[in-house]
Amino acid sequence: MKNSKVFSANVNGTFTQIKAYKKVNAVARFQQLDATIKANDVKMINVQNSHQACVEDLYPEICK
């Protein structure tokens, strides 16, 4: 089983968390939500979100 990470960014004024295996995939999903987000706006946080599925599983078409 792969280890996933939780990334956060401010999307349109709302603190948002996305679970992903790679930061590049989390950034791609954040950019779908808010086009102004850049990679340096996305930070990895030290939390566990067992209720959340990884972005690679939900949106395989945007993953690299």
MDTraj code that builds the backbone (N, CA, C; nanometers):
import mdtraj as md
import numpy as np

residues = "MET LYS ASN SER LYS VAL PHE SER ALA ASN VAL ASN GLY THR PHE THR GLN ILE LYS ALA TYR LYS LYS VAL ASN ALA VAL ALA ARG PHE GLN GLN LEU ASP ALA THR ILE LYS ALA ASN ASP VAL LYS MET ILE ASN VAL GLN ASN SER HIS GLN ALA CYS VAL GLU ASP LEU TYR PRO GLU ILE CYS LYS".split()
xyz = np.array([
    [0.0839, -0.1186, 0.0000],
    [0.0000, 0.0000, 0.0000],
    [0.0883, 0.1247, 0.0000],
    [0.0552, 0.2203, -0.0823],
    [0.1299, 0.3454, -0.0906],
    [0.0940, 0.4355, 0.0275],
    [0.1883, 0.5194, 0.0638],
    [0.1623, 0.6183, 0.1675],
    [0.1185, 0.7478, 0.1020],
    [0.0024, 0.7946, 0.1404],
    [-0.0473, 0.9199, 0.0852],
    [-0.0161, 1.0336, 0.1818],
    [-0.0254, 1.1545, 0.1304],
    [0.0003, 1.2748, 0.2081],
    [-0.1201, 1.3665, 0.1934],
    [-0.1347, 1.4587, 0.2865],
    [-0.2425, 1.5565, 0.2803],
    [-0.1806, 1.6919, 0.2525],
    [-0.2324, 1.7582, 0.1499],
    [-0.1840, 1.8893, 0.1091],
    [-0.2934, 1.9920, 0.1321],
    [-0.2541, 2.1145, 0.1613],
    [-0.3521, 2.2194, 0.1861],
    [-0.3175, 2.3444, 0.1068],
    [-0.4207, 2.4197, 0.0776],
    [-0.4055, 2.5487, 0.0099],
    [-0.5305, 2.6304, 0.0375],
    [-0.5208, 2.7590, 0.0129],
    [-0.6335, 2.8501, 0.0299],
    [-0.7032, 2.8642, -0.1050],
    [-0.8213, 2.8046, -0.1188],
    [-0.8959, 2.8050, -0.2446],
    [-1.0131, 2.9022, -0.2318],
    [-1.0033, 3.0126, -0.3021],
    [-1.1077, 3.1151, -0.3010],
    [-1.1459, 3.1553, -0.1590],
    [-1.0449, 3.1700, -0.0714],
    [-1.0687, 3.2141, 0.0652],
    [-1.1054, 3.1039, 0.1630],
    [-1.1021, 2.9788, 0.1194],
    [-1.1373, 2.8667, 0.2054],
    [-1.0185, 2.7721, 0.2181],
    [-0.9827, 2.7383, 0.3427],
    [-0.8765, 2.6419, 0.3675],
    [-0.9242, 2.5059, 0.3187],
    [-0.8516, 2.4463, 0.2245],
    [-0.8926, 2.3216, 0.1607],
    [-0.7808, 2.2187, 0.1716],
    [-0.8204, 2.0937, 0.1972],
    [-0.7246, 1.9843, 0.2064],
    [-0.7515, 1.8834, 0.0959],
    [-0.6432, 1.8319, 0.0369],
    [-0.6534, 1.7286, -0.0658],
    [-0.5522, 1.6204, -0.0321],
    [-0.5959, 1.4980, -0.0410],
    [-0.5097, 1.3836, -0.0138],
    [-0.4566, 1.3309, -0.1465],
    [-0.3245, 1.3095, -0.1541],
    [-0.2627, 1.2639, -0.2786],
    [-0.1333, 1.1896, -0.2485],
    [-0.0897, 1.1105, -0.3450],
    [0.0385, 1.0426, -0.3337],
    [0.1532, 1.1356, -0.3720],
    [0.1286, 1.2248, -0.4694],
    [0.2314, 1.3171, -0.5176],
    [0.1801, 1.4606, -0.5121],
    [0.2700, 1.5523, -0.4810],
    [0.2329, 1.6932, -0.4725],
    [0.1856, 1.7467, -0.6067],
    [0.2486, 1.7034, -0.7156],
    [0.2117, 1.7522, -0.8486],
    [0.0649, 1.7211, -0.8796],
    [0.0153, 1.6085, -0.8343],
    [-0.1249, 1.5728, -0.8570],
    [-0.2181, 1.6558, -0.7686],
    [-0.1749, 1.6857, -0.6477],
    [-0.2540, 1.7720, -0.5605],
    [-0.2623, 1.9131, -0.6188],
    [-0.1517, 1.9616, -0.6715],
    [-0.1505, 2.0951, -0.7335],
    [-0.2450, 2.0985, -0.8536],
    [-0.2451, 1.9944, -0.9339],
    [-0.3347, 1.9887, -1.0503],
    [-0.4807, 1.9960, -1.0074],
    [-0.5155, 1.9272, -0.8993],
    [-0.6542, 1.9307, -0.8509],
    [-0.6873, 2.0671, -0.7918],
    [-0.5946, 2.1259, -0.7162],
    [-0.6180, 2.2599, -0.6623],
    [-0.6370, 2.3602, -0.7754],
    [-0.5622, 2.3451, -0.8848],
    [-0.5755, 2.4371, -0.9973],
    [-0.7086, 2.4204, -1.0691],
    [-0.7689, 2.3028, -1.0619],
    [-0.9040, 2.2863, -1.1158],
    [-1.0032, 2.3678, -1.0342],
    [-0.9797, 2.3769, -0.9042],
    [-1.0696, 2.4504, -0.8156],
    [-1.0453, 2.6007, -0.8202],
    [-0.9187, 2.6401, -0.8339],
    [-0.8809, 2.7815, -0.8376],
    [-0.7572, 2.7940, -0.9264],
    [-0.7733, 2.8515, -1.0426],
    [-0.6663, 2.8573, -1.1431],
    [-0.5467, 2.9416, -1.1001],
    [-0.5614, 3.0248, -0.9975],
    [-0.4511, 3.1114, -0.9553],
    [-0.3528, 3.0428, -0.8616],
    [-0.3804, 2.9217, -0.8204],
    [-0.2923, 2.8508, -0.7265],
    [-0.1678, 2.8010, -0.7983],
    [-0.0535, 2.8208, -0.7322],
    [0.0752, 2.7740, -0.7841],
    [0.1298, 2.6679, -0.6896],
    [0.2312, 2.5963, -0.7328],
    [0.2888, 2.4870, -0.6534],
    [0.3408, 2.5346, -0.5185],
    [0.3951, 2.6565, -0.5122],
    [0.4473, 2.7046, -0.3845],
    [0.3365, 2.7476, -0.2887],
    [0.2115, 2.7571, -0.3337],
    [0.0981, 2.7864, -0.2469],
    [0.0482, 2.6610, -0.1752],
    [0.0863, 2.5452, -0.2238],
    [0.0392, 2.4176, -0.1696],
    [0.1424, 2.3644, -0.0703],
    [0.0964, 2.3365, 0.0511],
    [0.1842, 2.2882, 0.1575],
    [0.1390, 2.1508, 0.2044],
    [0.2357, 2.0651, 0.2373],
    [0.2034, 1.9361, 0.2959],
    [0.1823, 1.9568, 0.4451],
    [0.0747, 1.8987, 0.4990],
    [0.0472, 1.9103, 0.6412],
    [0.0519, 1.7721, 0.7052],
    [0.0774, 1.7686, 0.8322],
    [0.0960, 1.6433, 0.9041],
    [-0.0346, 1.6023, 0.9729],
    [-0.1295, 1.5542, 0.8941],
    [-0.2570, 1.5047, 0.9461],
    [-0.2936, 1.3769, 0.8723],
    [-0.3923, 1.3062, 0.9249],
    [-0.4446, 1.1874, 0.8586],
    [-0.5909, 1.2115, 0.8250],
    [-0.6290, 1.1827, 0.7031],
    [-0.7671, 1.1942, 0.6579],
    [-0.8119, 1.0580, 0.6081],
    [-0.8520, 0.9725, 0.6986],
    [-0.8908, 0.8378, 0.6590],
    [-1.0229, 0.8360, 0.5829],
    [-1.1033, 0.9398, 0.5983],
    [-1.2327, 0.9468, 0.5304],
    [-1.2221, 0.9958, 0.3864],
    [-1.1059, 1.0428, 0.3470],
    [-1.0878, 1.1044, 0.2162],
    [-1.0119, 1.0105, 0.1231],
    [-1.0560, 1.0021, -0.0003],
    [-0.9872, 0.9213, -0.1012],
    [-0.8789, 1.0059, -0.1683],
    [-0.7793, 0.9409, -0.2200],
    [-0.6690, 1.0104, -0.2880],
    [-0.7146, 1.0655, -0.4222],
    [-0.6572, 1.1783, -0.4597],
    [-0.6918, 1.2430, -0.5855],
    [-0.6588, 1.1528, -0.7045],
    [-0.5547, 1.0700, -0.6928],
    [-0.5183, 0.9792, -0.8018],
    [-0.6280, 0.8759, -0.8275],
    [-0.7017, 0.8378, -0.7222],
    [-0.8108, 0.7419, -0.7377],
    [-0.9374, 0.8080, -0.7920],
    [-0.9609, 0.9319, -0.7526],
    [-1.0834, 1.0020, -0.7926],
    [-1.0736, 1.0680, -0.9299],
    [-0.9566, 1.1221, -0.9628],
    [-0.9372, 1.1965, -1.0869],
    [-0.8131, 1.1464, -1.1606],
    [-0.8138, 1.0242, -1.2109],
    [-0.6935, 0.9719, -1.2779],
    [-0.6573, 1.0480, -1.4056],
    [-0.7525, 1.1184, -1.4647],
    [-0.7258, 1.1908, -1.5896],
    [-0.6358, 1.3122, -1.5692],
    [-0.6259, 1.3670, -1.4470],
    [-0.5407, 1.4842, -1.4246],
    [-0.4049, 1.4476, -1.3672],
    [-0.3848, 1.3222, -1.3320],
    [-0.2629, 1.2800, -1.2639],
    [-0.1486, 1.2546, -1.3620],
    [-0.0286, 1.2816, -1.3139],
    [0.0908, 1.2667, -1.3952],
    [0.1754, 1.1522, -1.3446],
])
top = md.Topology()
chain = top.add_chain()
for i, resn in enumerate(residues, 1):
    res = top.add_residue(resn, chain, resSeq=i)
    for name in ("N", "CA", "C"):
        top.add_atom(name, md.element.get_by_symbol(name[0]), res)
traj = md.Trajectory(xyz[None], top)
